[in-house]
């Protein structure tokens, strides 16, 4: 069994100066990520309106599948024209970790 995580640090557009505006950008991204059958949530910089940190987690029988799903998630987030993806931190955990 393997688990993988990815944390996406994103810069939101300048008009996201309220939590309501921030949610209007974050919620559709989370919904789109969940189509890959991953757990997804906003996990960091919750109090900053112009930034968001989203995390995804996936569990699979082999490491290649975990990497494939995380790659798809990263491509989806990077392709969103309304946000700027600043960084991605990924981890892969095996049964021995």
Secondary structure, DSSP 8 states (H G I E B T S, - for coil): -EEEEEEEEEE--TT--SHHHHHHHHHHHHHHHHTTS-EEEEEE-TT-TTEEEEEEEEEESSHHHHHHHHHHHHHHHHT-TTSEEEEEEEEEE-TT-
